[in-house]
Amino acid sequence: MSLEMDHDCPECSNDTFWRTASTTLHLGEKTKWVCTDCDYGLVRIDGIDSSEHVGF
């Protein structure tokens, strides 16, 4: 897996994130990412990330 990811940051106009941690869970691989400009962090588990808002 790459150490860099292109993803739109919801806090600033940057689109580059760095991987800071990774582990394997029963749900899939969990990775933590941080924006290179504003330090906004997000978590991805098996391709689904915490910056995606799901309506209930």
C-alpha positions in Angstrom: 0.0 0.0 0.0 1.1 3.5 -0.8 2.2 6.0 1.9 0.4 8.8 0.0 -3.2 9.2 -1.0 -5.1 11.7 -3.2 -8.2 12.7 -1.3 -10.0 16.0 -1.0 -9.6 17.5 2.5 -12.9 18.8 4.0 -10.9 21.3 6.1 -8.7 22.9 3.5 -8.1 22.9 -0.2 -5.3 20.3 -0.1 -5.7 16.9 -1.7 -2.7 15.0 -0.4 -2.8 12.7 2.7 0.0 10.7 4.3 -0.6 7.3 5.9 0.4 7.3 9.6 -0.7 3.9 10.8 -2.1 0.6 9.5 -3.4 -2.6 11.1 -5.6 -5.5 10.1 -9.0 -6.0 11.8 -11.7 -8.6 11.3 -13.5 -5.9 9.1 -10.5 -5.4 6.9 -7.4 -3.2 6.8 -7.6 -0.1 9.0 -5.4 2.8 8.0 -5.0 6.3 9.5 -4.3 9.2 7.2 -3.4 12.9 7.9 -3.6 15.9 5.6 -0.2 17.3 4.7 -1.3 20.9 5.1 -3.8 21.2 8.1 -3.3 17.9 10.0 -6.9 16.8 9.5 -7.1 13.1 10.2 -9.3 10.4 8.8 -9.6 6.6 9.2 -10.3 4.1 6.4 -11.5 0.6 7.0 -11.7 -1.7 4.0 -12.0 1.3 1.6 -14.7 3.2 3.6 -13.4 6.4 5.2 -14.5 8.5 8.1 -14.8 11.7 6.0 -17.8 10.2 4.1 -21.1 11.3 5.8 -23.9 8.8 5.8 -27.5 10.0 6.3 -29.7 8.0 8.6 
